[in-house]
Structures are given as structure tokens and as C-alpha cells.
């Protein structure tokens, strides 16, 4: 892809791999590396960032609507299928398969809280213990989960037990990676 562009307005990006939010000013020169999961991965003179699809216009691209519609159950709880759908919109910037199909999500729990509605807790792993992308991927997952109606809080925890291996990849993921 590698399209060179200049930001037309200020945007907030998630720095890769730290996961920290940072303001990118108008006039910043960027190179778009990929568009997956409703976000853009861009290179700047001061690092790699993930920019939300709602800011596509600032990149000279189409705005991507990441709104989740009608995603609550009859009791007001967030629909677990909507949460899984959001997790399927999260990608490692180096692998073109979402984190669910990669087999990185070990658990997803929804619990009622008194002050924020519902909290979603996710336990996930990475493809390798030395992968520096963990904070950025976890932050992206948290941001996407918080878009689901009824979710007031989200926690994404990285664990190494059990260790990930390629047998955890879904059939669809294996096809995308050319493993079958």
C-alpha cells in the first residue's frame, strides 16, 4: 500500500508498539502501510501509529464508521456477539489476520458493575513472548470493546499461559496465511 500523504488536521494516533495515545499535528507527513479492522497503520518521521477510521478524512482516505448498532440484550447487557465482532476488527500490524482468528483471545467475560454499567474483561496472548506489539494491540482491543453499547469499562490483560501456537489459528485464519 505505502501511500504518502500529509495530515490535513490534527489527529490522535496510538503509537506502535507502546500503545500510548499521541497527538499528530496537521501537516505531518505519513505513509499509509495498511487498512485493517477499521483503522489505518501509518509511518511518520517519529514512529509507527494506528489511526482510527473515523479520522480517515485527515489522511485523504475514506472515513470508516466503526459504530456498533443494536448491540444490547433485552436486559441492557452488551451482546457478547457484538463484543466478539469488535475483537475481530483488531489486527497485529504485522499479520493480516484478526486476533480472534489468530487464536490470541483466551477468554472474554462481561460483568455488571454498579457505576459504569458493564465491564468486559479479556485475557489474550501474543504470537511470541518477545512481541513488542502487545500494548498497542491491547489498547486497540480495549478501544473497540468500549464502542459496544452498554460497555462502560474494559480491561484487556496479556497472559502467556498457555503458550500460543499455530494450532490455535482458525481455519479461516490459516487460509488467509496460506497455511492450508
GIMO-V924806 format. One record per pair of residues at least 6 apart in sequence whose ideal C-beta (glycine too) atoms are under 8 Angstrom apart, sorted by the first residue. I is the first residue (numbers start at 1). J is the second residue. D is the distance in whole Angstrom. If there is no record, write none. Layout:
BEGIN
I;J;D + I;J;D
END
This chain:
BEGIN
1;32;6 + 1;33;6 + 1;34;6 + 1;35;7 + 2;31;5 + 2;32;7 + 2;33;6 + 3;31;7 + 3;32;4 + 4;29;7 + 4;30;7 + 4;31;5 + 5;29;8 + 5;30;5 + 5;31;8 + 5;32;6 + 5;59;5 + 5;60;5 + 5;61;8 + 6;27;6 + 6;28;7 + 6;29;6 + 6;30;7 + 7;24;6 + 7;25;7 + 7;26;5 + 7;27;6 + 7;28;5 + 7;30;6 + 7;58;5 + 7;59;7 + 8;26;6 + 8;57;7 + 8;58;5 + 8;59;8 + 8;60;7 + 9;26;5 + 9;58;5 + 10;23;6 + 10;24;7 + 10;25;5 + 10;26;5 + 10;58;8 + 11;23;8 + 11;24;5 + 11;51;6 + 11;55;4 + 11;58;5 + 11;59;8 + 12;21;5 + 12;22;7 + 12;23;6 + 12;24;7 + 12;51;8 + 12;52;8 + 12;55;8 + 13;21;7 + 13;22;6 + 13;23;8 + 13;24;5 + 13;42;7 + 13;49;3 + 13;50;6 + 13;51;5 + 14;20;7 + 14;21;6 + 14;22;8 + 14;49;6 + 14;50;5 + 14;51;8 + 14;136;6 + 14;139;6 + 14;140;7 + 14;143;8 + 15;21;8 + 15;22;5 + 15;47;6 + 15;48;7 + 15;49;6 + 15;136;7 + 16;41;7 + 16;47;7 + 16;48;4 + 16;49;6 + 16;50;6 + 16;93;6 + 16;133;7 + 16;136;5 + 17;48;8 + 17;132;4 + 17;133;5 + 17;134;7 + 17;135;6 + 17;136;5 + 18;135;5 + 18;136;7 + 19;134;8 + 19;135;3 + 19;136;4 + 19;137;8 + 19;138;6 + 19;139;4 + 19;140;8 + 20;135;8 + 21;139;8 + 22;49;7 + 24;30;8 + 24;44;7 + 24;49;7 + 24;51;8 + 26;58;8 + 28;44;6 + 28;45;8 + 29;44;7 + 29;45;7 + 30;42;4 + 30;43;7 + 30;44;5 + 30;59;7 + 31;42;6 + 31;43;4 + 32;40;6 + 32;41;7 + 32;42;5 + 32;59;6 + 32;61;7 + 33;41;5 + 33;42;7 + 33;43;6 + 33;48;8 + 33;93;7 + 34;40;8 + 34;41;5 + 34;93;7 + 34;96;7 + 35;41;8 + 35;53;8 + 35;61;7 + 35;64;8 + 36;91;4 + 36;96;6 + 36;98;8 + 37;88;8 + 37;89;4 + 37;90;6 + 37;91;5 + 37;98;6 + 37;140;8 + 37;144;8 + 38;52;7 + 38;53;4 + 38;64;5 + 38;66;4 + 38;89;5 + 38;144;8 + 39;50;5 + 39;51;6 + 39;52;5 + 39;53;5 + 39;64;8 + 39;140;7 + 40;50;7 + 40;51;5 + 40;53;7 + 40;55;8 + 40;56;7 + 40;59;6 + 40;61;7 + 41;48;7 + 41;49;7 + 41;50;5 + 41;51;8 + 41;93;5 + 42;48;7 + 42;49;5 + 42;50;8 + 42;51;6 + 42;59;7 + 43;49;8 + 48;93;7 + 50;93;7 + 50;136;7 + 50;140;6 + 51;58;8 + 51;59;7 + 52;64;8 + 52;66;7 + 52;143;8 + 53;63;7 + 53;64;3 + 53;65;7 + 53;66;6 + 54;63;6 + 54;64;7 + 54;65;7 + 54;66;7 + 55;63;8 + 56;62;5 + 56;63;4 + 56;64;6 + 57;63;5 + 66;89;7 + 66;144;7 + 66;147;6 + 67;147;7 + 68;82;5 + 68;85;8 + 68;86;7 + 68;147;5 + 68;148;5 + 68;149;6 + 70;149;8 + 71;78;6 + 71;79;5 + 71;82;3 + 71;148;5 + 71;149;5 + 71;150;7 + 72;78;6 + 72;79;6 + 72;149;5 + 72;150;5 + 73;79;6 + 76;117;8 + 76;150;6 + 77;110;6 + 77;112;7 + 77;118;6 + 77;150;6 + 78;110;6 + 78;118;5 + 78;120;7 + 78;148;5 + 78;149;6 + 78;150;4 + 78;151;5 + 79;148;7 + 80;108;7 + 80;110;6 + 82;148;5 + 82;149;8 + 83;108;6 + 83;110;7 + 83;120;6 + 83;145;6 + 83;148;6 + 83;151;7 + 84;100;7 + 84;108;7 + 86;141;8 + 86;144;4 + 86;145;6 + 86;147;6 + 86;148;6 + 87;98;7 + 87;99;6 + 87;100;5 + 87;105;6 + 87;108;7 + 87;122;7 + 87;141;6 + 87;144;7 + 87;145;7 + 88;98;5 + 88;99;8 + 88;100;5 + 88;101;7 + 89;98;7 + 89;144;5 + 90;98;6 + 90;99;5 + 90;100;8 + 90;137;6 + 90;140;5 + 90;141;5 + 90;144;6 + 91;97;7 + 91;98;6 + 91;99;7 + 91;140;8 + 92;99;7 + 92;102;7 + 92;126;8 + 92;127;7 + 92;131;8 + 92;133;6 + 92;137;6 + 93;133;7 + 93;136;7 + 94;133;7 + 95;102;7 + 95;127;7 + 95;177;8 + 96;176;6 + 96;177;8 + 97;169;7 + 97;173;4 + 97;176;5 + 97;177;6 + 98;173;8 + 99;105;6 + 99;124;7 + 99;137;7 + 99;141;7 + 100;170;7 + 101;169;7 + 101;170;4 + 101;172;5 + 101;173;4 + 101;176;8 + 102;127;7 + 102;168;7 + 102;169;6 + 102;170;8 + 102;173;6 + 103;164;7 + 103;167;8 + 103;168;3 + 103;169;5 + 103;170;7 + 103;173;7 + 104;124;5 + 104;125;5 + 104;126;7 + 104;127;7 + 104;137;8 + 104;164;7 + 104;168;8 + 105;122;6 + 105;123;8 + 105;124;5 + 106;123;5 + 106;124;6 + 106;125;6 + 106;159;7 + 106;162;8 + 107;121;8 + 107;122;7 + 107;123;5 + 108;120;7 + 108;121;7 + 108;122;5 + 109;120;7 + 109;121;5 + 109;122;8 + 110;118;6 + 110;119;7 + 110;120;5 + 111;118;7 + 111;119;5 + 111;121;7 + 112;118;6 + 113;119;5 + 113;152;7 + 113;153;7 + 115;152;8 + 116;152;3 + 116;153;5 + 117;150;6 + 117;151;7 + 117;152;4 + 117;153;8 + 118;150;5 + 118;151;6 + 118;152;6 + 118;153;8 + 119;151;8 + 119;152;7 + 119;153;4 + 119;154;7 + 119;155;7 + 120;145;5 + 120;148;8 + 120;151;5 + 120;153;7 + 120;154;5 + 120;155;7 + 121;154;8 + 121;155;5 + 121;157;7 + 122;141;6 + 122;145;7 + 122;154;7 + 122;155;7 + 122;156;5 + 122;157;7 + 123;157;5 + 123;159;5 + 124;137;8 + 124;138;7 + 124;141;7 + 124;156;6 + 124;157;7 + 124;158;6 + 124;159;7 + 125;158;7 + 125;159;6 + 125;160;6 + 125;162;8 + 125;163;8 + 125;164;5 + 126;133;7 + 126;134;5 + 126;137;7 + 126;158;7 + 126;164;7 + 127;164;6 + 128;164;8 + 129;160;6 + 129;163;8 + 134;158;5 + 138;156;4 + 138;157;8 + 138;158;6 + 139;156;8 + 141;154;8 + 141;156;5 + 142;154;5 + 142;155;7 + 142;156;5 + 145;151;6 + 145;154;4 + 145;156;8 + 146;153;8 + 146;154;5 + 166;179;7 + 169;177;7 + 169;179;7 + 171;180;7 + 174;180;5
END
